[in-house]
Amino acid sequence: MKKLGQHFLKNSGVVKTIARSIDPKAGDIIIEIGPGHGELSAQLANRTDAFSVIEKDERLAEELRQRATREGWGIEVVSGDALEMLPAMIRKYTDARHGITFNDGNFPPKQSVATKYQPHAERRLLHATTTAPRASGHTLKIVGNIPYYITGHLLRIISELDCAPDLCVFLIQEEVAERIAAQPPRMNRLAASIQFWARPEIILHVPREDFAPPPNVDSAVIRLSRKTDVAPVGATEHEEETGGSRSPRRQPRASGQSHASDSRLYYATVRALFAQPRKTISNNIRAAIMISGKSDRRTPKETSAAALRDAIIDRFASIGIDSSLRPQNLTVEDIHAIAREFKDVLA
């Protein structure tokens, strides 16, 4: 319903594109957020090892349960808030993939299962290990037409899951999708955060006329493919920032430096670098050092402002990055390199 921020997709071609993008197959565990009337659910049912949907509107959830029963779908219909339910559901499926049963041993559900949200349900949020071992043959995927007002919160929750999904395909606001997929010179805090653990790709642009009721903005289908070569993901920052003007680029470095710093340090570095996007990265790092109160022999906070500035510039030079760049010009690899170089004063 519109009061819940839901705009129902009425273009069947887009529905089929989303279904193809999530690529359901045997061995998959798929969770759909906001199924609405079940247009996408119908494309995915009975094509995976386990399929669950989370619907906040109880009326729609009950309609979907009845349809699933009539059409013989193997589906779990969960009534509740996806922002509250998702962590516990991911935990449940993760345990099942490693031999721990649930629903009285019914995994995956062989018929429509009605489940309501319990406020005391486990919502354990651990730091996601995006390189955590997968049970043989099982792939975790999340898909959905996401209400605009929960997009940022949902992305943060997914990044904080104790077992990050292998693939996400979301229909979200076009502007947000473009920010997530941005590259230098349009890098931003949201993109830097998401691209730590996922590779984004915009699959399709969807005009507002394809929804009922139509929203005030256009949408896009974005695919987030889990990176397999990153450190565990910790608490993330998914906030939009404005970028600055273009700056000279640094010389390229060896790609082997990618994804080497740990997640907490990475996100602390993202916060520092994008705190004031129109300032240079050296100024932002200097401000972070002054606020944190941390220092070391290479960047002693107690020294003069000029000496601290010069020390920071020298440290950027030592890793081949131009200290006069704005954060919008940085790559994810750059941020990893900066995180490692300034670990002693940012961690």
N, C-alpha and C positions, 0 to 999 in steps of 0.2 A: 504494500500500500504506500501511497505517497507520503503519509504521515510517518512512515518508517524509512523514508528516503529511497523507496523502491520505485524504479521506472522499469516496466516490463519490456523486454526485448521482443519485438514482433516480426523481425526480419529472419525468416527461417534459414536464409543463406548464411547469415552471421552465426546463427546457432550451430550449423553444420561445420563452419570454419573453426569455431571454438572446440567442437568435439574432435575434429581432425587434429587440432593443435595439441590437445591433451593426450591423444593417441592411446585410447584405452585398449588394454590387452590382458591376457591371462598373466597373473603374477602381480598385477597392479593393485594398489590400495588407493582408492580415490575418495576424496571428500569434496562435496560441492557446497558452496556457501550461497545462501539466498536462491533456492531453486524456483521460487515463485509458483507458477502453474505447472512446472515440470517439463518444459520444452527441451531443455538440455538434458535433464535426467533421463528422458525417454531415449536419447541418443547413446547414453552411457550404461544404462541398466543391463545387467546380465552379460557384460563384456569384460568384467574384471573379477579378481578374486574377492574383493570386498568393496562395497560402495555405500557411502553414507551421505546424507544431506542434512544441513542445518538450516532450519527455517524459523525465524523469529515470530512470524505471524501464525498463531495457533490455527486459525481458520484455514489458511493455505496448507499448513502442515497436515491437517486432518484430511483435506481434499487429496493431497498427494499420497497419503497412506491408503486411502480408498482406491485411488487409481492404480497404485502399485499392486494391491491385492487383486484387483480385477485383471490386470495385465500380466501378473505373475513375475513381477520384478523381484530380484534378490537385493533388497535395499533396506537400510536402516534410516528411518526418518526421525530426526532429533528436533524437538521443539526447544528453542532457546536462543540466546544471544551468542553468535559465533565468537565474539571477542572473549567471552567467558568460557565457552565450551571447547574451543579448538585445542588448547593445550592438553586438557584431559583426554580428548579423543585421540590426539596424536600419540600420547603416552600409551593409551590402550592398544592402538594398532602396533606401536613399536614393540610392546611386550608380546603381542600375538605373533609378530614376525620372528620372535626369538623363542617361541614355544610356550608362552604364557597365555592361557585361554581367558575368555571373558564371555559375557552373555550366557553363562552356564555352559560354556564350551562350544557355543554356536558361533564359530568363526570360519569363514565369513557367514553372514546371515543368509539362510536359504530361502527366506520369505520376508515380506515386509515386516519390519520390527518398529514398534512405536516406542519412542524414548522421550522423556521430558527432562528438562534441565533440573538438576538438583543443586541448590546453592552450596551444599557442602561437598560437591564433587571435587576430586583432586584437581588442582590447577598448578601443579608443580612446574615452575619455570626455571630450567637449568640453562647454563650457557650451551648453545647449540654446538655440537661437534659435526660440522658439515662433512667431515671425512669419516664419520662413524661407520663401522661395518654394517652392511646391509645383509639381511637374511637372503639366502640364495633365491634368486628369481623374483624377489619382491621389490616393487618400486612405489614410493609414496608420492602422490600427486594431489594438488589442491586446485580447484577451479571454481569460477563463479562470476556472476554479474554483481559487482560489489557496490553497495550504496556509497556515494561520494563521501559522505561525512565520516565514514569509518575507515577509509582507505589507509591513511597514515598510521592509525592505531593498529590495524590489521597487519600491515607490513612489519611494524615493530614487533608484534607478537610472534609472527612467523620467524623473524630473525632470532628471537630469543628461545625458540623451541629447543627441547633437549635432543631432538632428532630432526634436522632440517629436511623439508621435502625435496625430492629429486627434481620436481617440476611444478611450477605454478603457472596457470593461464587465467588471467583476470581481464574482465571488461571494466575499465575504469575511466575516469575523466581524462580526456585527451591531453590536456596540459600537464597533468601529473605523469602520465605515461611518457611524455616527451622529456620531462625532467629526469625521470628514472633512467632513461636510455641515453642521456646526454653524455657527450664526450668533450674534451678540450676543443675550443675555448669556451664551452658552455657548462663545464663541470659545476656542480652545486652540492650542497650537503646531502640532499636526498640521494642523488646519484652515487656519490662517494660511499654512502652507507650501504645501499643496496648492492652495489657492484663489488663490495667486499666478498659477499657470499654467493652472488648469482650473476649470470650473464643475461642481460635484458635484450629483448628483441620485440619491436612493435610489429605485430602480424597484420593488423588491419585497422583502418580508421573508420569509425561508425558515426554517421550523422545523427543528430538529435531526433530527426524525423522517424528513425527506426525504433523509437520507444513509445510506449503508451503508459502514462502521459509523457509527452516529450519534456526532457530536462531543458535547462537554459543554456547548456553547453554541449559540445560534441564529445564523443568518447573514442576509445581505442582499445583494441585487444593487445595485451602485452604478455609475452612469455618470459618467465624467469627460470633459467636452467641452472641448477645447483652446480657450483664449482666444486671440483674434487681435490683441489690442490691448495686449500686455504686452511688457516688455523681455526680453532674453535671460535664461534661467534659469541660475543658477550652482549652487554647492554648497548643498544644502538641509539642513534640519533636520526630520526626521519623528519627533519624540518626543512621547509623550503626557504631558500635565501636568494637574494638578488645578486647577480654577478657584477664584476667590474669591467674595466676596459681591457683591451688586449695588451699583452706584454710579450717581450722577446721570449722565445722558447729555449730551453736548455738543450744541450747535446744529448742524443739518445745513449742509454746505457744498456748493459747486458740484461736480457730478460730474466735471467736466473734469479734476480733479486726479488721477483714477484712473490707476494703472499708469505713473506718470511716473518713478519712481526706478528705478535700475538694480538688477539682481537680487542682486548681492553685497551691496550696501548694504541692500536689503530684508531679506535673510536675517540679516544682522548685527543689524538692528533687531529682527527677530522673536526672535532669541536673547536680546537685551538685555531686551526687554519681558516675555518669558515666563520669564525666569530664576527668578523667584520669583513665581508667579502670584497669591499672596494679598497681595502688596504693591502699592502704587499705581504707576502707570506713571512718575511723577516719581521715586520712590525707586529703581525699577529702572534708569532711565536714569542717575541719579546714581551708582549702584553700578557701572554699565558704564563710565562716565567715569573713576571712580576706579581701576578695574582696568586699563583701557587705558592710562592715563597721558596721554591726549590732552586738549588744552584749546585754547580760542581766546579772543579778547577778550570774547566774549559769555558764555562759561562757563569762566572761568579756574579750573583745578583747584587752583591754589596758594592761592586765597582761602579764607576761613573756610567751614565747613560750612553755616552759615546763609546766607551770601552766595551760595554755589553752589546751594543749594536754591531761593533766590528767583530766581536767574537762570534756572534750569530751568523754574520755574513761569511766569515771564514769557514764555519761548519757547513753551511750550505755549499760553498765552493768545494769542500772536500768530498762531497757526494755528487758533484756535477750538476747541481741545480741552481739556476739563477735566482738569487734572493729577492730580486725586484719583481718577480712574477706575482700576479694575483692568483688566488686559489682556483679561479675558474680555468686556469691554464694547466692545472695539474692532472696527471693520470693517476689511476689507482696505484700503479707501481711507484710513482713519485711519492705518494703518501706513505706507502710502506717504507721507502728509503728514509723519508723524513722521520718517521716514527722510530726507526732503529737508531738514527743519528742522535735524536733528542730524547731517547728513552730515559736518560737519567734525570731530566728536568720536567718531563711530561707525564711519566707513569705514575 
